[in-house]
Amino acid sequence: MAVRDILIIGHPMLAKKAEKVEKIDDGLIQLARDMVETMHKAPGIGLAAPQVNDGRRLITIDLSVGEKEADLIVLANPEIVARDGEAVSEEGCLSVPDIREKVARPYRVTLKGVNLDGREVVIEGEDLLARVICHEVDHLDGKLFTDRLSPLKKNLLRKKLKKATETGFKL
Ligand code: ZN
């Protein structure tokens, strides 16, 4: 297992649509293990493969950050099949350091995907779990939470982030 580097906003991989996982092979299992380790080490409660520079549709989520094994979710080809309600709360991202902003998300979602045994699983998420699910699935579509902010907020963030990152980027 290895901790991988987390890409920061401005890297083109974070803006790309990730590709469907066709086969659960050793390489994918290794990626999943590394992602879990990287997420726990950060520490964070969710990670998507593009954040560690891998363009496959794989996400890891763990609200307990390694405390409860039952909380760990590792899913390939995750798809939100139902959404309900709305909740506005602060959100952050390991790829957008030091920035937290309020984002509206569904209060409840149903997530479908394939686990590492190749079985299809369905997960119901509420509140924070629903938020993390939406956030990570967004990553697979090349979207960061900052893309969901108002133009005014984006402008303010652009200035903040320009100082925080060495290279320019598009928000
Ligand atoms: Zn993120």
Residues whose N, C-alpha, C, O or C-beta is under 5 A from the ligand:
A	BS01	ZN	G92 C93 L94
